Amino acid sequence: MSLLHPYFIIAMIYMLIFSCLEVFNGKVEKKWLWILAIYLIIIAGLRNNVGPDYGSYKGIYIYSDAKDYISILMSAIGREGPQPVELEWLYVLINKILLNIFGAPFYMLTLVIAILAVFFKVEYVDDNTFYPFTFMLLMFIPGFFIGESGQIRQNLGSFIVYFGIRYIKERKFWAYLLCIYLAGGIHNVCYIFLPMYWLVKIPLNKYVMLFLIIVSVFLSPFEIYRSFGGFLNSVAADNTLSIGFNGYLDESVERINGAVGIPEIMMAILTFFLFVFDDKMKARFPYYEYHSIYVVIGICFYFIFRNNPIFSSRLAGAFIGFAYIIIPNSMYVVSARTKGLIYSFIIALVVFNFIVFSAFNNIKAGRFTIDLYQNYILP
């Protein structure tokens, strides 16, 4: 087992303290969330050669400067310019401006992306849960290391989309469409969220949800996603970064021939919360029906794409990142005793994720250990 750098442990202790306060004493002022945000921006945005994808993104940074502005802007409107732009236009444009105009070193890019991602993350959790610190603590491992410190493109794009959920609630289509457009300009997997503007209005009862999940589990071995190969490959075809992402994984825990692993256990946990607290959540939690749609799609996508590690992480993961919010939210609709049990389970899950992340050598693979992590301003 490897030792996580104290900078990350400090963040976890901070989140744990305020998590206890918000769960048992009531909502905490947002300023404490912004203090956490600034700290997370520093340890993610100013990291030095940390994260399995660090080298790949550095290569993209140099690549982006070779593209002219006309080609990038033509790509933004779906047209082909003088030069091919193989990556999403907005991400290339951000890289281009930082390097071409400001001559900024690479760590300025990771800083800018971290600022944007954490800003949208804070706004999203503040909008969608009464327990933002608890949710962020629950998702910190492995979310922060795979997201803000790893797959920074999909992470930023996803949180722009999650932020845009406020416009679904307000039924502001053009504002939501703008979020999808900008998020898709960072990572094209975000375009799959466009139908959510209408899908959230479809009522789901327990029988419909159970039917959809069972059908998805049944379809899992048949790999029906191959029928949509061209479209899906264009969404998830970032092979260089996928290699980096796999640095977080331990080959000894690969699931083959239908074996059950940690992802399946997490899907079971989500399904449990989805069904056990469904009635109470519908009655008491604002816009829970919208949340449940994301959960069901995430679970179904996971099983449909289960045999493809890229699709199951990129396509399903985009929805699963939102789905976990129903776990802390369930504490809002139950008795004090049940709230305590759920909170104990969440903390146990955090500890479990910490141990798994350490035991599978993921901390070393990403250079997050006490001896490998480096930061440009922190000692």
C-alpha positions, 0 to 999 in steps of 0.5 A: 500500500502506498501513502497518499500525499498529505496535501490530499489527506488535508483536503479529505479531513477538511471535507470530513469536518464540514461534512459532519457539520452539514449533516448534523448541524445544518447547511454550512455557509458557501464560503467554506466551500469556496475555500475548499475550491481554492485549495483543490485548484492549487493541488490539481491545477499547479501539479508538476508531472502528476497524473497518468495523462499528464504527458499526453495533455502536454503533447496536446498543448504543443499540438494545439499551437500548430493549428491556425485560428481560422481552422479552429473557429471553422471547426466550432461551426462544424466546418473544415478549415485549412488545417484539420482540427482533430480535437474539440475546438474549444479545448484547442482554442484555450491551449492555442491562446495560452501558448500562442498569445501569452507564451504560458508554460503548461502548468498555466493550462492545467491551472485554468482548466482546474479553475473552470472545472472546480467552479462549475463543480461547486455551483453544481453541488450547491444547486443539487444537494444539501450536503455538498461537502459530503458528496465531494468527500464521497467522490474525492477518491477516485473522482478527483484523481481521475477528473481534476488531476487526470482526464481534465477534458472530460471532467471539465466538459461534464461539470459544464453539463452538470452546471447546465442542469439548472437551466433544465429545471428553469426550462431555459432551452437556449441556455442549456443548449449553450452549455452543451455546445461549450461542453462539447467543445471541450469533450464531445462525449458531452453531446449525449446529454442534449436529450436530457432536456426532454428525458427528465420529463418522462415519469419513471416508476419503480417497475419501469426502472427495474425493467430498464436495468434488467434489460441492460444487464441481460444485453450486456454480453451481446455488446449491442453497442457495436452496432453504433460503432462509428458514432461511439468511436468518434465520441470515445476515441481518445486512445492516447489518453485512454492509455494514460487513464489505464494507469489508474487500473491494476491488471490483476483486478480485471473482470473477465468472463462476466466476473463481478468487481468493484464497479458492479458493486457500486452499481448495486449500491446505486440501485439499492438507493434508487429503489429503497428511497424512491418514494420518499425522495419523490415526495420531499427532495426537489427535482429528484425525478430529474436525478433519478433519470440520470441514475437509471441511464448511468446504470443502464449504460454501464451494463450495456457498455460493460465489456468495453473499458473505454465506453463504460468509463467515458459514456457511462461514467459521464452519467454515473458522476451525477448519479452518486448524488442520490446517496447523500441526498437520501439523508434529507428524507429519512429519520435521524437514526436512518440518516446516521446509518446512511452517513456511517455507510458513506464514511465507510465507503470513503475509507474503502475507496481510500484503501482500494486506491492505495492497494491497487498501486493507483496512487503510485501510477498517478504520482500522488504519493508523498514521495512522488507528488510535486507542485509548482508553489507548494513545498 
